[in-house]
Amino acid sequence: MYVTPSHQCPTTATLPLECRHVLLELAQKHDFIVSEDDYESENNFSGAPHPALKSLDTADRVLYVGSLSKSFAPGLRLGYVVSPRDLIRELRALRRLMVRHPATYIQRAFATFLALGHHDALLRRLAFAYKERAEALKAALDTRLPEVTHARARITGGSSCWVEGPPWLDATRLLLKPRRTAS
């Protein structure tokens, strides 16, 4: 099962702690693996992120995967997997067959960047910037589009906001209009 418990995209919903425990119990009971993509876990405005499923996993049912593309450098195509050693070995072999991996010196440079705490500092700055942007977006939606529904109560993190148009809005027509205008 593939899950994004920190911020589901595009809804930005966060899987509550109780549901995380239930999911882990079901994985154990029904013998399945959970692939946890910790999408935007670092973009949490409340200051206290939920624990990753992998940190709650006592039965080795969770593969924890992530990417540094959104927070650091999309072009480098850097990511990571936390899983049993044998699976890491197999995944490395498979990746070599499928995609060219980033150069070793880039991987080592980024490992140093991580080890020195620079990535953590970057994430803190990004969370602050995203929080400011979220507040500006909420204010603009309330002012300019009061008929839409959005996460008015509180955007708790991430870099997106789920917005629902009013019942009279034809979303298909809205989607096609810019295409006609651009042609």
N, C-alpha and C positions, 0 to 999 in steps of 0.2 A: 504494500500500500504506500502510495506517495502522499505526503502531507506537508503543508507549510503552516505549522501551528503558530508562529509568531505574528505573521501578517499574511493572511490569505489574499492572493491577488486575483481579482481586482477589488474584492469587497473590503479588504483591510481588517477583516474579523480576526480576532485572536482566540485561539482555542483555550478555554478555561482550564485551570489546573485539574479540576475534578475529571474533566473529559480526557485529559492527557493520561491520567491514571487508568481510566476505563479502557482507553485505546491500548495501553500496554497490557492490561489484563486479557483483552480479547486477542491480542497478538500471541500471547503465551498459550491461551486456551485453544485457539484454532490454528496454531502453528504457522504463522505468517510473519514476514519481515516488514518493518516499517522503514521507509526511506524518508528521513526527515531533512527537508530543505529548509534551513533556518533563515529563510528569506526575510531580510530587513529586521532581524532581531535586535541589531545594534541601534536601530532608529526607534527607540522607545522614549517617549517624552515624559513618562511618569517617573523615570529614574530607577524603577525596580522591575526589570524584565522578568517574565515568567521563566522558570528553568527549562532548558532544552529537554525534549523527550529523552535524548541519549543520557542525560545526567540522572534521569529517574529510572532508567532501564536496568533492572537487576538480572534479566534473563538473556541478555545479548541479542535482543530482537530489533534494535534500532541501528540503522546506518545513518550517520550524521554527515550531510553533504552541504557544502556552501561554496560561494563564489566571491571573489574579491572584485569582480567586474563593476558592480554598482558603486562600491565605496572607494575603490582605488584607481584601477585603470582597465577599462573594458578591452582595449586592444591587446593586453598581455595575456588574456585568457587564463588567468590563474584561479584555481579552485582548490578544494580540499575535501577529503573523506576521512571520517573517523570510524573505523570498523576493525574487525579482527585482522591480524597480520596476513593470514592466508588470502583473504579476500583482497586486501590492498595489493598483494603480489599479482593476483589475477587481473585486477583492474588496470594496473600499470601495463601489463602485457597487452591487454585489449586496447588500451589507449594508444600504445605505440603502433598498433596495426591500423587504427582508425584515423587518428589525427596527429599531426606533428605537435609535440609538446613544446612549451616555452623553453628557450635556451637555459641551460644549467646555470649560467652566470646570473640570469634574471631571477631564477628561482632562489638562488643563494642570496642575492641582494635583497629580495623581498623578505626572506627568512630573517636577515639581519635587521631590516626595517621593523619587522614584527617583534623580534627579541628586544630591541631597544625601546619598545613602547610607542613608537611613532604612529603606528596604525591605530592604537587605542586613542591617542590624542586626536588624530584625524576623525575618528568616529564621534568623539565628543563634540568637535566643531561642527560636523555634519548634522548631528542630532539637534544642536542649537539652531542651525540654519534652517533645517526642515521644520522645526517647531515654529519659527518665525513665519515661514512661508505658509504653513498650515493656518495660522491665525489670520494672516492677510487674505488667504483664500476664503476662509469662513466669513470674514467681514465683507469681502467683495460679493460673495454669493448672497448673503443676507441683504446687501444694499442693492445690487444690480439684478438679481434673480430671486426675489423673495418667494416665488411660486415653486421653486425646486426644493426637494427634500435632500438633506445631507446630514452628515454626522455633526449636527449642531451642538449636541451635548458636549462632546469632547473627542477630538482626534487624538488617539493615544500614541501614535507613531506612524512610521512609514513615510513614503514619499508620494502617496496618492490619496484620493478622497472619493468615496463612493457617492455619486449624485444621482438622484432619481428625478426625472422630469415630471411635470404635472400630467394628469390623465389625458388632457387634450393633445399632448405633444406626440407627433408621429415620428418616432426615432429613425425609422427607415428613410423617411423623407429628409430628415435633418442630415443623415449620413450622406445621402446622394446629392444634396444641394451644393456642397462645396466642390464635388467632382464636376458638376455641370458648369459651375462658375470658372473653375480652373482650366477647362478645356478650351 
